[in-house]
Amino acid sequence: MELRQLRYFVRIVELGSMGRAAQDLGVVTSALSQQISRLESELSTRLLQRTSSGVLPTDAGLAFWRQAQLALRHADDAVRAAQLARLSGHVSVGLAPSTSAVLGLPFMAAMREHYPDVRLHLVESLSGNLAAMLRARQLDLAVLFQSDRGQRWSVLPLLDERLFLIARRGLFGLPERDTIEVDELADVPLILPSNQHGLRALLNAAASRGRSALNVVAEIDGLAMLMDAVHAGYGATIQPGAALARRTDEPLAVLEVVDSAARRPNLLVSLSDDELSPAGLAARVVLDRVARELVEAGRWPGATLHEP
């Protein structure tokens, strides 16, 4: 027996007509009649008597109608109780600047839709800083680019980002094509994050494997100022495609760095499940889902979902 069958039966008795009840409920009359037949078969008794003017409940149907009304009221009360006691609490989430440019607002919107009583604290900082905040229990979860094997963290590989050389058009040393190899970067003046940044470590490793040196002319650890310097023509930078998400003015030259090592993994890292609050567990599920939806919809430039 299903709640919808009870609702159908009660509405038929109230309106005295199978056709009017079907119209009111938004179902076809044949489907409504079929559900009532199933209900009568399950109860092994006739509930409704068809007449020329409509339908009337039998004695058994009248007794069932009274109890069905009561059961539906209890079900509605249960729904209201669940809604009043819906998930609440507080969750702190860390995102790197380039990640937050793509993921921040969609994640916030999804949390507001599904868990409006959960108070969200978003922190935008370098990946290394976010990892330190996780270790200090100042964050519940974060999107990082590498994990600390010594920590009891929950780590979910999320996606991989291709890296791009981004520069003002006409910059000296910039090749006139859509791709560039790591060995060619020695000819390009670069503005990069400092060595404490995970992206810089990845680029240094790629350059050393190619036995070439990066031509770093400036180091800037803030993404907004770094991109301002690139727009001003002071040099090029190497960033994931997400770094371009917030720029809407003069378009820049964007060349994909074609090197198997020029990929940045994104990891969804959180406190262990036994430490994470219900709000934190819910936020982790939402963050994972939103990130995957953005990639699948083509709204995360240069990103592909992680393949196990």
Buried (B, 14 or more C-beta within 10 A) or exposed (E): EEEEBBBBBBBBBEBBBBBBBBBEBEBEBEEBBEBBEEBBEEEEBEBBEEEEEBBEBBEBBEEBBEEBBEBBEEEEEEEEEEEEEEBEBEBBBBBBBBBBBBBBEBBBEBBEEBBEEBEBEBBBBBBBBBBBBBBEEEBBBBBBBBBBEEBEBBBBBBBBBBBBBBBBEEBEBBBEEEEBBBBBBBEBBBBBBEEEBBBBBBBBEBBEEBEBEBBBBEBBBEBEEBBEBBBEBBBBBBBBBBBBBBBEEEEBBBBBBBBEBBBBBBBBBBBEEEEBBEBBBBBBEBBBEBBBEBBEEEEBBBBEBBEE
